[in-house]
């Protein structure tokens, strides 16, 4: 066994260290330490799932709405579990607004905004990856396996990375909002 790390270890240390630093910057060290395993798993899963669709003959798992909704439901439930864990039953104050007489107006609006997160996260990921899959399929069908699909493949790599980062960032923001004190 060598004391000098190899290329593979250096690569994974940069990836994991970058994710950990990104989370710590956005949710604080305590929140990042607690949520790192779950969020890093989601980020890497979504990235790899998106990239699978770039290989001819394969479809990205994230181009299936069931997969994206399942990932989003886990994030949604975890967000509210964290809120109750950090604030107890007073977590409901997040939904009530700053002034007591606004409660009948604010509570439905906040509920709708929290349920809209389900649609936002799942449909954004599904729509972008499905569009990438459809475009690649059409180009390969029309142009064959020549150089015409190459720019779209490069764009597909970019879209895959961006969608994994957006899912991760929005999840971090939702968790941070659930853990912070209501004003």
N, C-alpha and C positions, 0 to 999 in steps of 0.2 A: 504494500500500500504506500502510495506517494504522499508526501506532505505538501507538494505543490499541486494546486487544483488544475484540472485539465480544462479543455475548451467547453465541454458539456456542463461541468459544474459552474464555470464562470458565466455561461449563458443563463442557466437557471437562477443563479444568484442575482443577476441583473434584472431578470423578469420578476422574480419574487420580491426582491428589494424595492424595485420600482413600484410594484403594486402596493406593497406595505407603506411606502412613503406617500404615495398618492392618497391612500385611505387615511393615514395619520394626518395629512394636511387638511383633509376635508371633514373628518369626524373626530379628531382628537386621538391621542395615543391610546386611551382606555377603550374607546369604541372600536378603533381599528384593531386592537389586539383581540378583542372579543369577537368581532365579526369577520376577521381576516380569512379563516378557513372557508367559510361559506361563500363569501364574495369572490375570493380568488378562484374557487372551484367554478362558480358561475361564469366568471370572466374567461377562464381558460376553456371551459366547456363550450361557451357560445362562440369563441374565436375558432376553435377546432371544428365545431359543427358548421360554421359558416364557410370555412376553408374547404371542407369536404366537397362542397358543391362545385368547386373549381376544377375538380378532376372529371374528365369526360366519362359519362356513364353513371355518375353518382349525383344524388340530390342532397342538398343540405338538410339535416334534420330540422333546422330552424325555419325552413320553408314550409313547414307543417304547422298550422295554427294551434294544434293540440299541444305541441312541444312549447311554443312560446307562451301560451296561456298557463300551462303548468308551471313554468319558471316564474311567471309573473304572480301567480297565486301564492307561491312560496314566499316571494318578496313581500307581497301584500300582507299575508298573515304574520310574517316575522316583524314587519313594521309595527303592527299593533300590539304584538306580544312584547316587543321592546318598550313601547309606550307605557303599557301597563306595568311592566317590570320596573321601569325607572320612576314612574309617578303614581303607581297604584291606581285606585279608582278615580283619582283626580285627573287622570289622563283625558277624561271626557271634557275637561276645560279647554282642551285644544280645539274642540268642535263648537264651543259655545260663543266665542267672540269676547270682546273686551267689556261690553256694557250689558248688564242683565236684561234690559228691555229689548236688546237686539237678538236675544236667543232664538225666538221663533223664526227669524229670518236667517241667522247665521248657521244654525244647526243643519237645516236641509242643504244649504249651499256647501257646507264643509263635507257633509256625507257624499254629495254628488261629486265633489272634487276628489275625494279619496277613492271613490269607485271609478272615476274617470282614469285614475292611474292604471287600473287593470287594462283598460282599453288602450291607453297611450303606450305603455311598455310593450304589450303583446302585439298590437297591430303594427307599431312602428318596426319592430324587429321582423315580424312575419312579412310585411309589405315590401320592405327593402330587399330582403333576401329572396323572396319569391320573384320580385322584378328582376333581380340579378340572374336568377336561374332561368327565367323565361327568355330574357335577352340573350344569354349565352346559348341556350338551346336553339333559338332562331338563327343566330349567327353561324353556329356549327352546321345547322341543317342547310342554310343557304350557301355558305362559303366553303364548307368542308373543313378539313383540319389544316388549312393553310394559315397565312399570317393575318387574315382579316379579323379573327376573334381575339388576337393578341392584345390590342388596346383595351378591349372589354374585360379580358382576364386580369389585366393590371388594375383596372378600375374595380373589378370584383374583389381583389385583394384589399384595396383601400376601403371599400364599402364594408367588407367583413371585419376589418380592424375597427373602423369607426363605430359600427353597430355594437360590437362587444364593449367598447369604451363608453358609449352612450348608455347602454344598459347598466354597466357598472356604476357610472357616475350618478345616474338617476336613483339607483338603489341606495347608494351612499347618502345622497341628499334626503331621501325618504327616511332612512334610518336616523340620520342626524336630527331631522325635524321631530321625530318621535321621541328622541332622547333629551332634547333641550326643553327647558322650562317654558311654559306658556306665558306670554306677556299680558 
